[in-house]
Amino acid sequence: MKKTLSMLIIASASFGFMATSHADNHQGKVTKADYDATKKRADADEKAAKAECDKMSGNAKDVCKAEAKAAHTRTVAESEAAYKGTDKALQSARKDIADADYKVAKEKCDDLSGNPKDVCEKEAKAKHEAAVADAKAARKVSEARKDAAEDKKDAMIKVEKEKCDALSGEAKSRCIGAANDKR
């Protein structure tokens, strides 16, 4: 039962991500309608998953609900990041997902006691911190790549303009205009 529910949650989250990815690839950016539909679908999936969790008891129920919430968070965060299309939105989504996964991991640690529980909690915290750090790093890398691409483009435009110096009059003006149009 628990395995089936976990598979349902993962499938729901994957479906939401695939729908977001498909829309993103199809149109270049997710539309507001696509985002709203994905969010509504994620809400319904979470509600259904939590209803299944209510059939459980104890920590298994708590873990189940945390997994349902994490799947919802993942789907909505990924869709929102695709809709906004910014590095900041992607970093925020990755952080939200890391936070949700951390809550699931901590909930799973509640079944343990003593040193194994302490180790489990430390591992969960370390994975969370690593995921947050990776999100920050990914944003910085993306921004650096954009800056590098702009620098390369500027350098190539300077080369084109330098080639124009060999010309004169109207030909030189057209050449410089063409170089400027490459911006």
Sequence and secondary structure as in RCSB ss.txt:
>XXXX:A:sequence
MKKTLSMLIIASASFGFMATSHADNHQGKVTKADYDATKKRADADEKAAKAECDKMSGNAKDVCKAEAKAAHTRT
VAESEAAYKGTDKALQSARKDIADADYKVAKEKCDDLSGNPKDVCEKEAKAKHEAAVADAKAARKVSEARKDAAE
DKKDAMIKVEKEKCDALSGEAKSRCIGAANDKR
>XXXX:A:secstr
 HHHHHHHHHHHHHHHHHHHHHHHHHHSS  HHHHHHHHHHHHHHHHHHHHHHTTS HHHHHHHHHHHHHHHHHH
HHHHHHHHH  HHHHHHHHHHHHHHHHHHHHHHHTT  HHHHHHHHHHHHHHHHHHHHHHHHHHHHHHHHHHHHH
HHHHHHHHHHHHHHTT  HHHHHHHHHHHHHT 
